[in-house]
């Protein structure tokens, strides 16, 4: 298990959800898993929240270092496929958070 998780949250317009999920699962995640320092990615869809404004989708990446998402390897893999042109411009309410594992 990696020492850090990288939590990415975002929204996507309802009319693009099918493409968003297909491209995320079949292109974006497999590509990112090729980046050095990335061990896994698990995706989630919001079911409930006690606060307003929480993004509907989340991805949790297990990574080696808090710098991993800024590396050339991450950028190279993240910019592949249909993600950049068809999905990224339509995402909103994005957050990027890194947590360090305790113990």
N, CA, C and O atoms as CSV, one atom per row, in Angstrom:
chain,resi,resn,atom,element,x,y,z
A,1,UNK,N,N,0.838,-1.183,0.000
A,1,UNK,CA,C,0.000,0.000,0.000
A,1,UNK,C,C,0.881,1.244,0.000
A,1,UNK,O,O,1.924,1.287,0.652
A,2,UNK,N,N,0.442,2.241,-0.738
A,2,UNK,CA,C,1.190,3.487,-0.850
A,2,UNK,C,C,1.037,4.333,0.408
A,2,UNK,O,O,0.123,4.122,1.205
A,3,UNK,N,N,1.938,5.288,0.574
A,3,UNK,CA,C,1.919,6.161,1.747
A,3,UNK,C,C,0.954,7.345,1.612
A,3,UNK,O,O,0.670,8.024,2.599
A,4,UNK,N,N,0.448,7.596,0.398
A,4,UNK,CA,C,-0.423,8.731,0.169
A,4,UNK,C,C,-1.634,8.321,-0.664
A,4,UNK,O,O,-1.583,7.377,-1.453
A,5,UNK,N,N,-2.725,9.062,-0.464
A,5,UNK,CA,C,-3.830,8.967,-1.406
A,5,UNK,C,C,-4.057,10.357,-1.987
A,5,UNK,O,O,-3.868,11.376,-1.324
A,6,UNK,N,N,-4.459,10.356,-3.218
A,6,UNK,CA,C,-4.786,11.570,-3.944
A,6,UNK,C,C,-6.272,11.480,-4.248
A,6,UNK,O,O,-6.702,10.623,-5.020
A,7,UNK,N,N,-7.049,12.354,-3.647
A,7,UNK,CA,C,-8.495,12.369,-3.807
A,7,UNK,C,C,-8.866,13.458,-4.805
A,7,UNK,O,O,-8.593,14.639,-4.590
A,8,UNK,N,N,-9.492,13.040,-5.897
A,8,UNK,CA,C,-9.941,13.981,-6.928
A,8,UNK,C,C,-11.456,13.888,-6.993
A,8,UNK,O,O,-12.015,12.804,-7.158
A,9,UNK,N,N,-12.117,15.034,-6.863
A,9,UNK,CA,C,-13.581,15.074,-6.920
A,9,UNK,C,C,-14.001,16.032,-8.023
A,9,UNK,O,O,-13.327,17.029,-8.282
A,10,UNK,N,N,-15.133,15.719,-8.679
A,10,UNK,CA,C,-15.619,16.583,-9.761
A,10,UNK,C,C,-17.060,16.276,-10.098
A,10,UNK,O,O,-17.610,15.234,-9.738
A,11,UNK,N,N,-17.644,17.214,-10.795
A,11,UNK,CA,C,-18.974,17.050,-11.373
A,11,UNK,C,C,-18.840,17.070,-12.881
A,11,UNK,O,O,-17.857,17.564,-13.432
A,12,UNK,N,N,-19.859,16.516,-13.539
A,12,UNK,CA,C,-19.936,16.490,-14.994
A,12,UNK,C,C,-21.405,16.694,-15.354
A,12,UNK,O,O,-22.270,16.184,-14.643
A,13,UNK,N,N,-21.721,17.414,-16.424
A,13,UNK,CA,C,-23.122,17.556,-16.807
A,13,UNK,C,C,-23.782,16.189,-17.028
A,13,UNK,O,O,-23.154,15.254,-17.525
A,14,UNK,N,N,-25.037,16.097,-16.655
A,14,UNK,CA,C,-25.778,14.833,-16.735
A,14,UNK,C,C,-25.713,14.233,-18.137
A,14,UNK,O,O,-25.570,13.019,-18.285
A,15,UNK,N,N,-25.816,15.057,-19.146
A,15,UNK,CA,C,-25.815,14.534,-20.510
A,15,UNK,C,C,-24.477,13.934,-20.941
A,15,UNK,O,O,-24.412,13.257,-21.967
A,16,UNK,N,N,-23.417,14.170,-20.180
A,16,UNK,CA,C,-22.095,13.616,-20.498
A,16,UNK,C,C,-21.683,12.486,-19.557
A,16,UNK,O,O,-20.590,11.937,-19.695
A,17,UNK,N,N,-22.541,12.133,-18.605
A,17,UNK,CA,C,-22.156,11.120,-17.614
A,17,UNK,C,C,-21.784,9.775,-18.220
A,17,UNK,O,O,-20.814,9.156,-17.784
A,18,UNK,N,N,-22.525,9.314,-19.204
A,18,UNK,CA,C,-22.195,8.015,-19.807
A,18,UNK,C,C,-20.810,8.042,-20.436
A,18,UNK,O,O,-20.015,7.128,-20.219
A,19,UNK,N,N,-20.510,9.084,-21.218
A,19,UNK,CA,C,-19.182,9.201,-21.823
A,19,UNK,C,C,-18.106,9.380,-20.752
A,19,UNK,O,O,-17.033,8.780,-20.829
A,20,UNK,N,N,-18.403,10.205,-19.763
A,20,UNK,CA,C,-17.471,10.425,-18.651
A,20,UNK,C,C,-17.074,9.099,-18.002
A,20,UNK,O,O,-15.886,8.817,-17.846
A,21,UNK,N,N,-18.050,8.292,-17.628
A,21,UNK,CA,C,-17.757,7.026,-16.956
A,21,UNK,C,C,-17.054,6.035,-17.875
A,21,UNK,O,O,-16.134,5.340,-17.445
A,22,UNK,N,N,-17.475,5.963,-19.134
A,22,UNK,CA,C,-16.832,5.044,-20.080
A,22,UNK,C,C,-15.369,5.432,-20.297
A,22,UNK,O,O,-14.481,4.584,-20.212
A,23,UNK,N,N,-15.123,6.708,-20.576
A,23,UNK,CA,C,-13.755,7.158,-20.834
A,23,UNK,C,C,-12.900,7.064,-19.582
A,23,UNK,O,O,-11.732,6.683,-19.664
A,24,UNK,N,N,-13.454,7.404,-18.432
A,24,UNK,CA,C,-12.698,7.318,-17.179
A,24,UNK,C,C,-12.260,5.872,-16.932
A,24,UNK,O,O,-11.101,5.612,-16.607
A,25,UNK,N,N,-13.206,4.932,-17.092
A,25,UNK,CA,C,-12.913,3.525,-16.785
A,25,UNK,C,C,-12.052,2.826,-17.834
A,25,UNK,O,O,-11.209,1.999,-17.487
A,26,UNK,N,N,-12.254,3.149,-19.114
A,26,UNK,CA,C,-11.561,2.393,-20.161
A,26,UNK,C,C,-10.296,3.068,-20.667
A,26,UNK,O,O,-9.456,2.413,-21.285
A,27,UNK,N,N,-10.140,4.369,-20.416
A,27,UNK,CA,C,-8.955,5.081,-20.896
A,27,UNK,C,C,-8.180,5.757,-19.767
A,27,UNK,O,O,-7.000,5.479,-19.557
A,28,UNK,N,N,-8.855,6.640,-19.049
A,28,UNK,CA,C,-8.143,7.487,-18.086
A,28,UNK,C,C,-7.477,6.676,-16.967
A,28,UNK,O,O,-6.287,6.849,-16.702
A,29,UNK,N,N,-8.226,5.808,-16.324
A,29,UNK,CA,C,-7.638,5.020,-15.231
A,29,UNK,C,C,-6.528,4.100,-15.742
A,29,UNK,O,O,-5.443,4.106,-15.160
A,30,UNK,N,N,-6.741,3.310,-16.796
A,30,UNK,CA,C,-5.633,2.469,-17.264
A,30,UNK,C,C,-4.390,3.272,-17.631
A,30,UNK,O,O,-3.269,2.821,-17.396
A,31,UNK,N,N,-4.581,4.461,-18.207
A,31,UNK,CA,C,-3.423,5.297,-18.544
A,31,UNK,C,C,-2.700,5.777,-17.289
A,31,UNK,O,O,-1.481,5.639,-17.188
A,32,UNK,N,N,-3.434,6.336,-16.337
A,32,UNK,CA,C,-2.821,6.858,-15.111
A,32,UNK,C,C,-2.079,5.760,-14.353
A,32,UNK,O,O,-1.042,6.025,-13.746
A,33,UNK,N,N,-2.591,4.546,-14.378
A,33,UNK,CA,C,-1.925,3.452,-13.670
A,33,UNK,C,C,-0.562,3.119,-14.275
A,33,UNK,O,O,0.223,2.391,-13.666
A,34,UNK,N,N,-0.277,3.641,-15.459
A,34,UNK,CA,C,1.038,3.461,-16.079
A,34,UNK,C,C,2.051,4.491,-15.597
A,34,UNK,O,O,3.250,4.333,-15.829
A,35,UNK,N,N,1.591,5.533,-14.938
A,35,UNK,CA,C,2.495,6.582,-14.463
A,35,UNK,C,C,3.313,6.070,-13.279
A,35,UNK,O,O,2.769,5.400,-12.402
A,36,UNK,N,N,4.604,6.374,-13.241
A,36,UNK,CA,C,5.424,5.970,-12.101
A,36,UNK,C,C,4.857,6.533,-10.795
A,36,UNK,O,O,4.473,7.701,-10.727
A,37,UNK,N,N,4.811,5.691,-9.768
A,37,UNK,CA,C,4.359,6.119,-8.456
A,37,UNK,C,C,2.874,5.982,-8.209
A,37,UNK,O,O,2.395,6.342,-7.134
A,38,UNK,N,N,2.124,5.465,-9.190
A,38,UNK,CA,C,0.682,5.274,-9.038
A,38,UNK,C,C,0.404,3.782,-8.891
A,38,UNK,O,O,0.796,2.978,-9.736
A,39,UNK,N,N,-0.284,3.424,-7.794
A,39,UNK,CA,C,-0.532,2.008,-7.509
A,39,UNK,C,C,-1.942,1.545,-7.806
A,39,UNK,O,O,-2.147,0.403,-8.217
A,40,UNK,N,N,-2.915,2.414,-7.603
A,40,UNK,CA,C,-4.301,2.007,-7.838
A,40,UNK,C,C,-5.178,3.231,-7.977
A,40,UNK,O,O,-4.787,4.350,-7.645
A,41,UNK,N,N,-6.377,2.986,-8.478
A,41,UNK,CA,C,-7.404,4.024,-8.557
A,41,UNK,C,C,-8.745,3.358,-8.312
A,41,UNK,O,O,-9.084,2.360,-8.948
A,42,UNK,N,N,-9.501,3.917,-7.388
A,42,UNK,CA,C,-10.852,3.447,-7.105
A,42,UNK,C,C,-11.782,4.638,-7.273
A,42,UNK,O,O,-11.530,5.720,-6.744
A,43,UNK,N,N,-12.866,4.421,-8.020
A,43,UNK,CA,C,-13.815,5.495,-8.301
A,43,UNK,C,C,-15.085,5.332,-7.480
A,43,UNK,O,O,-15.484,4.222,-7.126
A,44,UNK,N,N,-15.716,6.479,-7.184
A,44,UNK,CA,C,-16.939,6.501,-6.374
A,44,UNK,C,C,-17.924,7.516,-6.936
A,44,UNK,O,O,-17.537,8.496,-7.573
A,45,UNK,N,N,-19.199,7.263,-6.690
A,45,UNK,CA,C,-20.267,8.221,-7.000
A,45,UNK,C,C,-20.964,8.552,-5.693
A,45,UNK,O,O,-21.275,7.652,-4.914
A,46,UNK,N,N,-21.210,9.809,-5.447
A,46,UNK,CA,C,-21.819,10.284,-4.207
A,46,UNK,C,C,-23.205,9.672,-3.996
A,46,UNK,O,O,-24.036,9.651,-4.903
A,47,UNK,N,N,-23.428,9.186,-2.801
A,47,UNK,CA,C,-24.734,8.658,-2.403
A,47,UNK,C,C,-25.442,9.600,-1.439
A,47,UNK,O,O,-26.659,9.768,-1.514
A,48,UNK,N,N,-24.688,10.213,-0.535
A,48,UNK,CA,C,-25.285,11.158,0.405
A,48,UNK,C,C,-24.198,12.048,0.993
A,48,UNK,O,O,-23.014,11.713,0.971
A,49,UNK,N,N,-24.630,13.188,1.518
A,49,UNK,CA,C,-23.703,14.128,2.141
A,49,UNK,C,C,-24.469,14.988,3.135
A,49,UNK,O,O,-25.666,15.223,2.971
A,50,UNK,N,N,-23.776,15.455,4.160
A,50,UNK,CA,C,-24.404,16.345,5.127
A,50,UNK,C,C,-24.060,17.814,4.859
A,50,UNK,O,O,-24.364,18.687,5.672
A,51,UNK,N,N,-23.422,18.078,3.707
A,51,UNK,CA,C,-23.100,19.447,3.314
A,51,UNK,C,C,-23.491,19.659,1.848
A,51,UNK,O,O,-23.538,18.716,1.058
A,52,UNK,N,N,-23.766,20.904,1.510
A,52,UNK,CA,C,-24.102,21.267,0.127
A,52,UNK,C,C,-22.829,21.389,-0.709
A,52,UNK,O,O,-21.760,21.714,-0.192
A,53,UNK,N,N,-22.960,21.127,-1.999
A,53,UNK,CA,C,-21.883,21.421,-2.931
A,53,UNK,C,C,-20.823,20.359,-3.117
A,53,UNK,O,O,-19.836,20.592,-3.815
A,54,UNK,N,N,-21.002,19.192,-2.508
A,54,UNK,CA,C,-20.010,18.127,-2.665
A,54,UNK,C,C,-20.106,17.577,-4.087
A,54,UNK,O,O,-21.201,17.331,-4.592
A,55,UNK,N,N,-18.961,17.389,-4.725
A,55,UNK,CA,C,-18.933,16.858,-6.085
A,55,UNK,C,C,-19.530,15.453,-6.123
A,55,UNK,O,O,-19.425,14.696,-5.158
A,56,UNK,N,N,-20.144,15.124,-7.224
A,56,UNK,CA,C,-20.827,13.833,-7.360
A,56,UNK,C,C,-19.856,12.665,-7.557
A,56,UNK,O,O,-20.146,11.552,-7.119
A,57,UNK,N,N,-18.728,12.893,-8.194
A,57,UNK,CA,C,-17.776,11.817,-8.483
A,57,UNK,C,C,-16.465,12.029,-7.736
A,57,UNK,O,O,-16.015,13.158,-7.537
A,58,UNK,N,N,-15.867,10.916,-7.331
A,58,UNK,CA,C,-14.563,10.958,-6.664
A,58,UNK,C,C,-13.714,9.798,-7.158
A,58,UNK,O,O,-14.218,8.718,-7.465
A,59,UNK,N,N,-12.423,10.048,-7.227
A,59,UNK,CA,C,-11.453,9.001,-7.541
A,59,UNK,C,C,-10.370,9.067,-6.474
A,59,UNK,O,O,-9.874,10.143,-6.141
A,60,UNK,N,N,-10.012,7.903,-5.942
A,60,UNK,CA,C,-8.955,7.818,-4.933
A,60,UNK,C,C,-7.790,7.060,-5.552
A,60,UNK,O,O,-7.902,5.880,-5.884
A,61,UNK,N,N,-6.670,7.760,-5.699
A,61,UNK,CA,C,-5.456,7.177,-6.261
A,61,UNK,C,C,-4.485,6.900,-5.126
A,61,UNK,O,O,-4.247,7.780,-4.298
A,62,UNK,N,N,-3.923,5.713,-5.064
A,62,UNK,CA,C,-2.837,5.422,-4.128
A,62,UNK,C,C,-1.539,5.780,-4.832
A,62,UNK,O,O,-1.239,5.265,-5.908
A,63,UNK,N,N,-0.761,6.683,-4.201
A,63,UNK,CA,C,0.447,7.203,-4.833
A,63,UNK,C,C,1.625,7.160,-3.860
A,63,UNK,O,O,1.442,7.116,-2.644
A,64,UNK,N,N,2.831,7.174,-4.417
A,64,UNK,CA,C,4.051,7.091,-3.610
A,64,UNK,C,C,4.435,8.396,-2.928
A,64,UNK,O,O,5.033,8.386,-1.852
A,65,UNK,N,N,4.094,9.518,-3.551
A,65,UNK,CA,C,4.582,10.812,-3.084
A,65,UNK,C,C,3.527,11.884,-3.329
A,65,UNK,O,O,2.733,11.769,-4.262
A,66,UNK,N,N,3.511,12.919,-2.504
A,66,UNK,CA,C,2.576,14.013,-2.765
A,66,UNK,C,C,2.887,14.748,-4.073
A,66,UNK,O,O,2.048,15.492,-4.580
A,67,UNK,N,N,4.077,14.543,-4.615
A,67,UNK,CA,C,4.470,15.186,-5.868
A,67,UNK,C,C,4.034,14.400,-7.104
A,67,UNK,O,O,4.095,14.924,-8.216
A,68,UNK,N,N,3.599,13.163,-6.929
A,68,UNK,CA,C,3.277,12.295,-8.070
A,68,UNK,C,C,2.328,12.944,-9.072
A,68,UNK,O,O,2.596,12.866,-10.271
A,69,UNK,N,N,1.224,13.585,-8.648
A,69,UNK,CA,C,0.304,14.169,-9.639
A,69,UNK,C,C,0.888,15.337,-10.452
A,69,UNK,O,O,0.295,15.744,-11.451
A,70,UNK,N,N,2.032,15.874,-10.037
A,70,UNK,CA,C,2.661,16.961,-10.779
A,70,UNK,C,C,3.827,16.485,-11.635
A,70,UNK,O,O,4.514,17.299,-12.251
A,71,UNK,N,N,4.056,15.184,-11.680
A,71,UNK,CA,C,5.203,14.681,-12.432
A,71,UNK,C,C,4.926,14.633,-13.925
A,71,UNK,O,O,3.776,14.647,-14.365
A,72,UNK,N,N,5.998,14.578,-14.686
A,72,UNK,CA,C,5.893,14.447,-16.132
A,72,UNK,C,C,5.176,13.148,-16.503
A,72,UNK,O,O,4.388,13.122,-17.449
A,73,UNK,N,N,5.449,12.070,-15.761
A,73,UNK,CA,C,4.796,10.793,-16.041
A,73,UNK,C,C,3.295,10.856,-15.868
A,73,UNK,O,O,2.551,10.333,-16.698
A,74,UNK,N,N,2.836,11.496,-14.789
A,74,UNK,CA,C,1.393,11.642,-14.556
A,74,UNK,C,C,0.770,12.471,-15.681
A,74,UNK,O,O,-0.243,12.081,-16.261
A,75,UNK,N,N,1.384,13.615,-15.983
A,75,UNK,CA,C,0.849,14.499,-17.015
A,75,UNK,C,C,0.774,13.792,-18.364
A,75,UNK,O,O,-0.224,13.904,-19.075
A,76,UNK,N,N,1.822,13.070,-18.710
A,76,UNK,CA,C,1.848,12.346,-19.985
A,76,UNK,C,C,0.684,11.361,-20.074
A,76,UNK,O,O,0.001,11.298,-21.096
A,77,UNK,N,N,0.458,10.603,-19.020
A,77,UNK,CA,C,-0.618,9.601,-19.039
A,77,UNK,C,C,-1.995,10.247,-18.937
A,77,UNK,O,O,-2.949,9.770,-19.551
A,78,UNK,N,N,-2.105,11.317,-18.174
A,78,UNK,CA,C,-3.384,12.007,-17.993
A,78,UNK,C,C,-3.851,12.674,-19.280
A,78,UNK,O,O,-5.052,12.841,-19.490
A,79,UNK,N,N,-2.925,13.053,-20.132
A,79,UNK,CA,C,-3.263,13.771,-21.358
A,79,UNK,C,C,-3.507,12.851,-22.551
A,79,UNK,O,O,-3.650,13.335,-23.673
A,80,UNK,N,N,-3.556,11.564,-22.340
A,80,UNK,CA,C,-3.813,10.611,-23.423
A,80,UNK,C,C,-5.308,10.400,-23.632
A,80,UNK,O,O,-6.116,10.643,-22.735
A,81,UNK,N,N,-5.659,9.945,-24.827
A,81,UNK,CA,C,-7.021,9.510,-25.105
A,81,UNK,C,C,-8.022,10.651,-25.213
A,81,UNK,O,O,-7.666,11.810,-25.427
A,82,UNK,N,N,-9.289,10.277,-25.056
A,82,UNK,CA,C,-10.398,11.208,-25.227
A,82,UNK,C,C,-10.641,12.104,-24.018
A,82,UNK,O,O,-11.443,13.035,-24.092
A,83,UNK,N,N,-9.962,11.834,-22.911
A,83,UNK,CA,C,-10.183,12.582,-21.676
A,83,UNK,C,C,-9.985,14.085,-21.872
A,83,UNK,O,O,-10.821,14.886,-21.455
A,84,UNK,N,N,-8.882,14.459,-22.504
A,84,UNK,CA,C,-8.513,15.874,-22.617
A,84,UNK,C,C,-9.535,16.666,-23.437
A,84,UNK,O,O,-9.941,17.750,-23.019
A,85,UNK,N,N,-9.951,16.157,-24.571
A,85,UNK,CA,C,-10.839,16.910,-25.459
A,85,UNK,C,C,-12.318,16.749,-25.121
A,85,UNK,O,O,-13.084,17.707,-25.221
A,86,UNK,N,N,-12.722,15.550,-24.723
A,86,UNK,CA,C,-14.150,15.276,-24.566
A,86,UNK,C,C,-14.676,15.410,-23.146
A,86,UNK,O,O,-15.871,15.634,-22.953
A,87,UNK,N,N,-13.801,15.276,-22.141
A,87,UNK,CA,C,-14.277,15.259,-20.753
A,87,UNK,C,C,-13.739,16.426,-19.929
A,87,UNK,O,O,-14.520,17.186,-19.357
A,88,UNK,N,N,-12.442,16.575,-19.862
A,88,UNK,CA,C,-11.837,17.575,-18.977
A,88,UNK,C,C,-12.457,18.972,-19.114
A,88,UNK,O,O,-12.697,19.614,-18.091
A,89,UNK,N,N,-12.728,19.473,-20.328
A,89,UNK,CA,C,-13.296,20.827,-20.421
A,89,UNK,C,C,-14.687,20.961,-19.797
A,89,UNK,O,O,-15.137,22.074,-19.525
A,90,UNK,N,N,-15.363,19.847,-19.571
A,90,UNK,CA,C,-16.736,19.887,-19.063
A,90,UNK,C,C,-16.832,19.576,-17.563
A,90,UNK,O,O,-17.923,19.616,-16.993
A,91,UNK,N,N,-15.710,19.270,-16.929
A,91,UNK,CA,C,-15.752,18.985,-15.495
A,91,UNK,C,C,-15.819,20.297,-14.719
A,91,UNK,O,O,-15.235,21.307,-15.111
A,92,UNK,N,N,-16.546,20.248,-13.612
A,92,UNK,CA,C,-16.689,21.417,-12.745
A,92,UNK,C,C,-16.554,20.967,-11.298
A,92,UNK,O,O,-16.503,19.775,-10.996
A,93,UNK,N,N,-16.497,21.957,-10.412
A,93,UNK,CA,C,-16.465,21.672,-8.968
A,93,UNK,C,C,-15.333,20.707,-8.619
A,93,UNK,O,O,-15.509,19.803,-7.803
A,94,UNK,N,N,-14.186,20.903,-9.235
A,94,UNK,CA,C,-13.047,19.992,-9.049
A,94,UNK,C,C,-12.277,20.327,-7.772
A,94,UNK,O,O,-12.038,21.491,-7.454
A,95,UNK,N,N,-11.902,19.287,-7.064
A,95,UNK,CA,C,-11.001,19.437,-5.922
A,95,UNK,C,C,-9.915,18.376,-6.035
A,95,UNK,O,O,-10.140,17.285,-6.559
A,96,UNK,N,N,-8.735,18.719,-5.535
A,96,UNK,CA,C,-7.579,17.819,-5.533
A,96,UNK,C,C,-6.980,17.864,-4.131
A,96,UNK,O,O,-6.512,18.911,-3.684
A,97,UNK,N,N,-6.996,16.728,-3.444
A,97,UNK,CA,C,-6.569,16.665,-2.049
A,97,UNK,C,C,-5.617,15.481,-1.879
A,97,UNK,O,O,-5.867,14.395,-2.401
A,98,UNK,N,N,-4.537,15.697,-1.153
A,98,UNK,CA,C,-3.595,14.606,-0.866
A,98,UNK,C,C,-3.577,14.368,0.633
A,98,UNK,O,O,-3.456,15.301,1.427
A,99,UNK,N,N,-3.699,13.097,1.006
A,99,UNK,CA,C,-3.620,12.665,2.403
A,99,UNK,C,C,-2.409,11.757,2.577
A,99,UNK,O,O,-2.090,10.962,1.693
A,100,UNK,N,N,-1.742,11.876,3.710
A,100,UNK,CA,C,-0.641,10.975,4.071
A,100,UNK,C,C,-1.154,9.936,5.041
A,100,UNK,O,O,-1.855,10.255,6.001
A,101,UNK,N,N,-0.799,8.689,4.784
A,101,UNK,CA,C,-1.208,7.581,5.643
A,101,UNK,C,C,-0.545,7.720,7.014
A,101,UNK,O,O,0.639,8.043,7.109
A,102,UNK,N,N,-1.300,7.480,8.046
A,102,UNK,CA,C,-0.780,7.494,9.414
A,102,UNK,C,C,-0.407,6.062,9.804
A,102,UNK,O,O,-1.057,5.098,9.402
A,103,UNK,N,N,0.635,5.958,10.582
A,103,UNK,CA,C,1.152,4.667,11.080
A,103,UNK,C,C,1.725,3.895,9.980
A,103,UNK,O,O,2.211,2.784,10.192
